[in-house]
Amino acid sequence: MDLIQLRGLRVVGVHGVLPEERERAQPFEVDLDIETDLSSAGASDHLDDTLDYGALTAIAERVVAEESYGLLERVAARVAEALLDADERVASVTVTVWKLRPPVPMQLDRAGVRITRRRQAGG
């Protein structure tokens, strides 16, 4: 499988378990690794033979901006589910979601989770 890498998607959303995280939006960053077969695109140089980067990032942006969850794990899982549902050519996706202002008492730049989900056989 080949890999499309999309890095540094910044989105404001409402995710977290603490009351202050539920009351106001905060910044998140999303990185995507999408496994797909790019051999046709590499041979043809036609846009229709690859995945639409803009459409993929718009899906991730919509999930982070419009849905709301307590855990980063659930945010990442929802992004992965939405990407797998969006295009049957997506074989697997690795989603990293970073909370850029984690609510911890230490000096911590960001906290994140990374998950990988694969298309089930036959679907």
C-alpha positions as CSV (number, residue, x, y, z in Angstrom):
1,M,0.0,0.0,0.0
2,D,1.0,3.6,-0.6
3,L,0.6,6.4,1.8
4,I,-0.9,9.9,1.6
5,Q,0.3,12.1,4.5
6,L,-1.7,15.2,5.5
7,R,-0.1,17.1,8.4
8,G,-1.0,20.0,10.7
9,L,-4.8,20.5,10.1
10,R,-5.8,23.1,12.7
11,V,-9.4,23.0,13.9
12,V,-11.2,24.6,16.8
13,G,-13.6,22.2,18.6
14,V,-15.2,21.3,21.9
15,H,-13.8,18.1,23.3
16,G,-12.8,17.1,26.8
17,V,-14.1,15.8,30.1
18,L,-13.4,18.8,32.3
19,P,-16.2,21.5,32.7
20,E,-13.9,24.2,31.3
21,E,-13.2,22.1,28.2
22,R,-17.0,21.7,27.6
23,E,-17.7,25.4,28.0
24,R,-15.5,26.8,25.2
25,A,-13.9,25.7,22.0
26,Q,-10.1,25.0,21.9
27,P,-7.6,24.3,19.2
28,F,-6.8,20.8,18.0
29,E,-4.3,19.6,15.4
30,V,-4.9,16.5,13.2
31,D,-2.4,14.5,11.2
32,L,-3.6,11.8,8.8
33,D,-1.8,8.9,7.1
34,I,-4.1,7.3,4.5
35,E,-3.1,4.0,3.0
36,T,-4.4,3.5,-0.6
37,D,-3.1,2.2,-3.9
38,L,-1.5,5.1,-5.8
39,S,-0.2,3.1,-8.7
40,S,-2.8,4.3,-11.1
41,A,-2.3,7.9,-10.2
42,G,1.5,7.4,-10.5
43,A,1.1,6.0,-14.0
44,S,-1.6,8.3,-15.3
45,D,-1.0,11.6,-13.6
46,H,-4.8,12.1,-13.5
47,L,-6.4,13.6,-10.5
48,D,-9.3,11.1,-10.6
49,D,-6.9,8.3,-9.9
50,T,-5.9,9.5,-6.5
51,L,-7.8,10.6,-3.3
52,D,-8.9,14.3,-3.0
53,Y,-6.8,15.8,-0.2
54,G,-9.2,18.6,0.3
55,A,-12.1,16.3,0.7
56,L,-10.2,14.2,3.2
57,T,-9.2,17.1,5.3
58,A,-12.7,18.6,5.1
59,I,-14.1,15.3,6.6
60,A,-11.6,15.5,9.5
61,E,-12.3,19.1,10.0
62,R,-16.1,18.6,10.1
63,V,-15.8,15.8,12.8
64,V,-13.5,17.9,15.0
65,A,-15.4,21.2,14.6
66,E,-19.0,19.9,14.6
67,E,-19.0,16.8,16.9
68,S,-18.2,16.8,20.6
69,Y,-16.6,14.0,22.7
70,G,-15.0,13.6,26.0
71,L,-11.9,11.7,24.9
72,L,-9.4,12.3,22.2
73,E,-9.5,8.6,21.5
74,R,-13.2,9.0,20.4
75,V,-12.4,12.0,18.3
76,A,-9.7,10.1,16.5
77,A,-11.9,7.0,16.1
78,R,-14.7,9.2,14.6
79,V,-12.3,10.8,12.1
80,A,-11.1,7.4,11.1
81,E,-14.6,6.0,10.7
82,A,-15.7,9.0,8.6
83,L,-12.6,8.7,6.3
84,L,-13.1,4.9,5.8
85,D,-16.8,5.6,5.0
86,A,-16.0,8.4,2.5
87,D,-14.0,6.5,-0.1
88,E,-13.7,2.7,-0.7
89,R,-10.2,3.2,-1.9
90,V,-9.0,4.1,1.6
91,A,-7.5,0.8,2.9
92,S,-6.5,2.1,6.3
93,V,-6.1,5.4,8.1
94,T,-3.9,6.5,11.0
95,V,-5.3,9.5,12.8
96,T,-3.4,11.6,15.3
97,V,-5.3,14.2,17.2
98,W,-3.4,16.7,19.3
99,K,-5.0,18.9,22.1
100,L,-2.8,22.0,21.8
101,R,-3.8,23.3,25.3
102,P,-4.0,20.2,27.5
103,P,-5.4,20.9,31.0
104,V,-2.6,19.7,33.1
105,P,-0.6,21.6,35.8
106,M,2.7,20.9,34.1
107,Q,4.3,22.8,31.2
108,L,3.1,20.5,28.3
109,D,3.0,21.8,24.7
110,R,0.3,19.3,23.6
111,A,-1.2,15.9,24.3
112,G,-2.4,13.5,21.7
113,V,-3.5,10.1,20.6
114,R,-2.8,8.1,17.4
115,I,-5.0,5.3,16.2
116,T,-5.1,3.1,13.1
117,R,-8.2,1.6,11.6
118,R,-8.3,-0.7,8.6
119,R,-11.1,-1.5,6.2
120,Q,-12.7,-4.8,7.1
121,A,-12.5,-7.6,4.6
122,G,-15.4,-7.5,2.2
123,G,-16.4,-3.9,3.3
